[in-house]
């Protein structure tokens, strides 16, 4: 691969000019015995194979194409630094490494990180030198341990059902950043729609004057400044122009932050997201969430989109067929995807990849909570994220039911970190403490589907959803409040005419039958004044799963205009 893969800046919400992309060809080696640290692989002059970063070794684009379990993998490359780049601090960033990363620079360990979905960085100033430097990374991965969230990654050798090819090691961009002695570490934006202002909380390293300026389409909309000797700085900026972030309209404000010689480019969206009784309000207006399930998989890159354009295309395909957002399912998506959601006014739910994590054992909580905290902190500023969902379908594991205190603690911590958004504790099942009662149903008959929600419309009663029987727990009960059908449909349709693919229920015999069923199911939800949103399963096929509206290669299965007419019709709750 001669060109630099994924060359764009990986985090448009916190972008400096002084950075170096480290994607491309690295040395690589599989460490099946996970003994490389003991054998001091980080002191070796070379590794035995090659790989293209940021693509995981399971993928075609990596050039490695190893589909088997890998207990650990090693990466090695060199990079060169100038005296000017060494004049301040050198920061080493990783978009994501699955699962545990141990990082060495010039044979010295500079840091470790647990969590396969969140970004992390190390200050490597003390370990680098002018001229050539060696970067070595060990990634340890045990998808079958029960101690790490792994999403839809298969715990068997091959893919099956709704479990897909695994991702091991580096799967997002690696980059260097050069910052002065005094610099901005991070920033949080708190937009205030009612009062047309922006509150800012920043953390700075060193002393100096923090200056923040905002603009909209090159027109200055407000500034603020404060002197700090380090640590947390709080500022408030009255906005001279009011442009709301809405569904279908991103309307982003640009932000420039300066702290001495350091300058960071960012942006924010002016919007509020909250529940009001049965309704979801965006900027105080009832908006029906017409969402689609997006798994974030790619045929040749697995977890990693081949190009930035592929990220954008998935959002455009979704909007083209009538959706205004997505559940980003069983995966924490990369910041570039969220950036495009922000630009286009595309509402999404941030969700952890909790499958694979043993939610019946409270001893595992610390691992999960640390990674989820990093996800909420990293993505807090994205206006497109209108809610958090740390867990999805916490089914019994080998006869053991969920530990309710795990879900309760994670919910409470999420609300502590971010009180500005609603949070669903466990999507579909089994709620312990939640802002929204959401549920999943793959009933394929529209009439029977409608019967499930008839009592909700008439008298605010939602029949108990009998989901499993285990140690006396047979259902979860609805006790009032907002209702979200966050998975439905899943109608099987194999565009190639085969019958081996996986999906829900019986496949329609014709496209006309498919569309009739789809319309019947969707109309039930749109016509119920007590339901504020739906999420259709799913946008595109993934490997053997064939219930997408598009194929795995994003080829349309149905006429987009027909789908758009079905999904985009005004919902009854929007009239309330």
N, C-alpha and C positions, 0 to 999 in steps of 0.2 A: 504494500500500500504506500504509494509515493506521496500522496497528499496527507495533510494532518487531519485525522478524524476528529469530528466534533470540535472545530476550532473556535467557536463562539464563546464569549465569556459565560461561565456556568451560573453566575448569580447576578442578574441585572438589577436586583434590588440593593446591591452593595458592591459597586463596581469602581475600581481604580484603574488608571491608565497603566500603572507600572506593575505588570504581571507577565508571567510566562506559562504557556500551556505545555504540559508535559505528556500529553497524549502521543500515541504513535507506537513505534516498535520498542519493546522492552525484552530483555532476557527473561526466561520463564522456566520453572521446573515444578513438577508435581511431587509433593512430599507425602506419599501414601501412609507412611508410618507416623507422621507428625513428629518427627525426631530432628527436624532441621535446626531448631534452635539449639538443641543439645549438641548437634554436630557442628554448630557455628557456621551455617550456610552464609550468614552475613559477612563472614571474613573471606569468602571465596572470591576469586577473580572473575568467575563467570558462572552462568547457569546453563543447563544443557539444551534448552529449547528457546523458542521465541513466541511472542504474543503481541497482538495489537490492542493496546489500551485506548479507550475504556471498555472494551467488550469482554464479557466473561468468557472463560475458557470453554464453556459448553457451546458457545455460539459459533456460527459460521464465520462471522466477521472478525472473530479473534484470530482465526487461522489455526487454532488448536483443536477445536471440535471434539473435546473429550466429554462424553455424556455420562461417564460413571461417577460414583461418589469419590470425592477428593478430600481427604482429611485435612490437608493443608496445601497451600500453593505458595510459591516464592516468585518475586519479581525483582529485577535489577536493571538500573540504567544509570547513566552519568548525566550531569548537567554542569554548565559553566557559569560562574559568577564573576562580575567585574568589581573593581574597587568601589565604584559608585553605588552598585547594588548592595554592597556590604556596609554602606555608611550609616544605615539605620538598622531595622530589623528585617529578617528574612522569614516569611511565614510560609509553611507548607500546608496546602489544603487538599483534602480528599472529599469528593462529592459523596461517595458511598463505597464501602468495602464490606462484603459479606463473608464472615461474620465478625470475627475478632482480628484486628490488625495490630501487628507489632512492627514498628517503623524504625529503621536504622539509617543514619547518615554518616558516611565515612567510618563504618563499623561501630558506631556509637548508637545505642538505643536512644531515640529522642521522644518516644511516647507510645502508648497503647490505647486502643479504643474498642469497646464492645458495642455491637449494634450494626446490623447489615443494611440499614436503610437511611441513616442520618449522616449529615456532613460533620467533619471535624478538622481541626488544624493544630499544628504545633509550631511554636517559635523555635526555629533551628539555627538561630544566629550563632550560638556558641559552638555548634558542631561543624559549621561550614568554613570554607577558605576561598581566597581568590583563586580563580582558575577552575580546574576540574574537581567535581565532587561526585561521590557515589551514593545513590539512593537505593536501599533494599527494603522490600516489604514482604512480610510473612502474613498470610491470611489463613486463619484456622476456621473450619466450618464443619459443624456436625448437625445437619438438618434433622436428624432423628433423635436428638437428645431430649427434646421436650423443654429445654431451657431457653431456646431462642425462637423468636417469631420468624416464620419462614414463608408466610403467605400461601400461595398456591404451588409452591415448589414440591415436587413429588418426593415422598419418602420411600418409594419403590424405585427399582432400577429405571423403569420406563414411565412415561406419562400414562395417566388413566383417568377416566371420569372428568372431574373438574380440577385435576391436578396436572401440572405441566412441568416442562424442563426446568431443572434447577439452575441457580445462579451462584457461582462461587467466586470470591475474591473481588477485585476492583471492577466496578460496573458503572462508575460515573467519572467525570473528568478529574484529573490530578493537575494541580497548578501551583506555581510559586507566586508570591506577592511581596513587593518590596515597599516597606513603609518607613517613614522617618522615626526618630527617637520618640517623639510625641505623636500619637495617632489615635484615631477613632476605632474602638473595638467593636461596638455594635449599637444598633438603634432600634427603638420601637416607636411606631406611629399610632396615635389615637385620634382618628378623625371625629369631629363633632358636627353632625349634619344640622342639628337644630340651631346651633349658634355660629355655624360657618367658620370654624376654626380648627386648627391642628395642634394637638398637644404632642410633645416629643420627649422621650426619655432616651438618653444616650449614655454610653459608658466610654470614657476616654482613658488613655494611658499617658501619664505625664501631665504637665500643667500647661495652660494656655487659654486662648479664647476660642470657644466654639461658636461658629457662625452658621446659620441655616437660612437658606433662601428657597422659596417655592415659586413656581411659575406654571402657567397653563398655556400651552401652544405658544411658547416664547414670550408670553406676557407676564410680568412680575405680579405675583399675588400676595406677597408678604415675606418678611424676614424677621429674624430674632437672633440674639447673641447673648452669651453668658461666659464669664471667666470661671475657670475651674482649676483646681490643683490636683485633679485626678479623681477617678471614680464616676459616680452617677451625676448627670446633669439633666435638668428638666427645663423645658422651654415651651412657650405657647405662642402660636402665630395666628392672629386674626386674618382670615382670607378675604381679599378684596373682591374676588369673583367666586361664585358658587356654581360648580359643575358636578352634578351627581353621577356617581358610578351606578349604573342600572343594568338589568339583564339585557344583553344585546348591545350595550353601549359602555365601553370601558372608561372613557373620559379621565385619563390619568393625569395627575399633577406631577411635574418633575421637581426633584429636590436635589439641591447641592449642599453638602456639609463640608465645612472647612475647619480644621483645627491645626493652627500653625501652618506647616508645609504640607500637611495631609489634606487631600481632597477626595471625597467619595460622592458618586452619583447614585441617586435612588429615585423612587417615585412612591406615590400613594393614591388611593382612591377614596373619595368622599362618599361614604355610605354607612348605613346602619343595618344590622340584621338581628331580628328578635322574634320571639313568639308572642302572640296576643290571643289568648284563648285557643281556639281551633286554628287560627290563621298564622301563616308565616308572613312577616312584614319586612319588606326591603324599603328602607327610607320612609317607613310609616305607611306604605301601601301594600295591600294584599297581593302577593305574587305566588302563583301556583308553580311549584317546582316540577318541571317536566324533565326528569333526569334519565340518564341512561347509565348502565353499568359499564365502566371502562376498566379493563384488567391491566393495561399498560404492558402488553406483550407484543413482540415483533418477531416475524419468522426467522430473520437472519441475525438479530441482535438480542433476542430473548427479553431481558429486562431493559435493554438499552436501545433507544431509537437510533437507526443508522445515521440520521441527520436531524438537524433542528427543524427542517421542513416537515419531517415525518411527525413530529410532535404537533405542529400547527395543523397538519392535515387532519388528524383525528378529531380535533375540535371543530374544524370546518365541516367535516362529514356529519358530525353530530348535529350541528346547528342547521345544516342543510335539510335534514329530515325532520326538523321541528322541535328538537330538544333545546332547553336553555341552560343545561348544566349536566353534571355527572356525579355519580358516586365513584370516587377513585378507589377501586376495590382491592383489598388485601395487599396493598403496596403503598409505601410513601413515595409519591412521585417526585421527580427531580424539579428544582426551582425553575428551569427553563420552560417546562410545561406549564407551571403555574403562572409564569410571566405572560405566556400567550393567553391563558384564561383571563388574566387581569386586563390585558389589552382589548379583548373582544367582549368583555362583559359576560363571561361564562361562569355560572355558579357551580361550585364543587364542594363536596364533603371531604375533609381530610381524614383518612382512615389508616390505622396501623395494620400491618401484615400479621395479625395475631394467630392465625392458624399455624400449627406446629409448636405453639407455646402451651405448656401444660397449665391451664387455668384452674386446675383442681388442687394445686399445691402452692400454698401461700409463701413457701420459701423461695419461689421463683419471682416474686413480685419485684424485687429490686432491679433485676435486669430489664424487665418490661418497662417499669416506670422511668428508669433513666433514659431509655431510648425514646419513649413517648414524649418526655419532657423536652428532649432535644428537638424533636419534630415540631412540637407546638411553638417552641422558641424560634426555630429557624423560619417557620412559615407564617408567623403571627401577622406580618405586615401585608400579606396578600389579600386584597379586597375580594378576590374570587372565592376564597374559602369562607363559606357562610355557616359552617358547623363542623364539629369534631366528632369522630366516632372511633374510640380506641379499640373496641372489640366488635367482631362480627360472628354471629351464630356460635355461641359458646356451648356446643353440644357436650353430652357426657363423653368421657374418655375412659374406655375399658371398664365401664361400670361405675366410674366415679363422676359425681356431679360437680359443677363449678363451685369454687370457693367464692361465695357472695362478697366477702370482704375485699377480695381483690378488685372486683368491678366497682364496688362502692368507693374504695380508696382512690382508684384511678380516675373515676368521675370527679370526686371532690378535688383532687389535685389539678385536674384539667380546668375546672371552674376557678380555682385559685390562680392559676397561671393566666387564664384568659376568661374573664367574666363577660366579655363583649359578644360571645357567640353561644348558641345553644349546643348542648352536648348530648349525644345518645350513648348510653353506657355499653350496650351490646346489641347491635343491629339485628332485628328479627327475633332473637331469643338469647338470653333470658334476662329480662330487665330486673335490676335491683334498685338503682337510683338513676333517673333519667329525666331530661327535659321534654322528651317526645316519646310517645308510644308508637314505635314503628314495628312493622311485621312483614314477613315474607310469605308468599303463597304462590304456588305454581299450578293452581287449579286451571284447567284448560277449557272448561265449559263456561261460556259467558253467563249463562243463566245461574248455574251453581255458584259461580264467582260472585254474582250480584247478591245472591242470598246471604253470603257471608257478611255483607255490609248493610243490609236492609235495616236491621234494628238500630244501627248506629245513626242512620239518617232520620229514623222515626223518633227515637227516644233516647239517644245517647248511650246505647248499650252495644257493646262489642262482645260477641260470644267468646268464651274462653277458647284459646287456640291450643288444642291438644297436640303437643309436639313430640313427646316421648314419655315413657314410663320408666322411672329409675328411682329406686329408694323412696317411693311415695310421691315424688314430684311428677305431676302429669300435665301441668299447664301453667301458663302465666295469665294473670287476670288483668283486665282493663278496668281502671277505676276513674276514668275521665281524662280530659285533656286532649291535646293535639294528636292527630293520627296521620301517619306517613306510611304508605305502602311502598317500602323501600326495595322490594324485589317482587316482580311479577312477570308473567309472560314466559320467557325462555322457550318460545315456540321453535321446535326443531325444523330446520330446512337446509338440506344438503344441496348446494347449488350444482354440484357435480353429479347428482343423481344416485349417490351411493347410499348404503343403509347401515354402515358400521359406525357412524359418528355418534357421539353422546349428546343427550339433551333431555328435556323434560317432556313427559307425556308422549302421546302418539303424534307423529308428524302428520301434518295435513297432506292430502294427496295432490293438491294443486295450489298454485300461488293465489288463486282466487279464494280458496278455502282458508289459506294462511291469513290473508288480509281481512277476511270477514271475521275470523276469530280474534285477530289483533284489535280490530275496531270494537268488537263487542266487549272485550276485556277492558280496553282503555276507556270506553264510554261509561262503564260502571264507575270508574274512579273520578272522571271529570264531572259526572252528574251528581256526585255526592257532596253536599254542602259541608260535611264534617271532615273531609279529607283534604289536606293542604298540598299534597304532592305525591308523585309516583316515581319509581325508578324501574325502567324496563331492562330486562336481561336478554340480550346485551348488545353492545355496539357492533362487535365483529367476532367471528369465530376465533377460537384459540386452540391450535393443534387439533385434537380429536373432538373438541366441543363445537357443535354446529348450530348453536342457537343465536347466532349473531345476525344483525340486519345486513352486515357486509361479510365477505369472506375474510380469512386471515390475512390475505394480501390486500384487503380493503377494496375489493371489487363489489359493486352494488348488486344485491340480490333482487331488489324491488325498485319500482319507480319512486324516486325521491319525493316527487310532488304528492303522490298518494300517501306516503308515510307522513309527510309534513301536515297534510290535511287531517290525518287521524290524531296526531300527537299535539298539534298546536291549537286546537279548538279551545275557546274560552271555557274555563272551569267555573262551576257554580259557586265555589267558595270565593272566587274573585269578585263576585257580584255582591257579597255580603258586606 
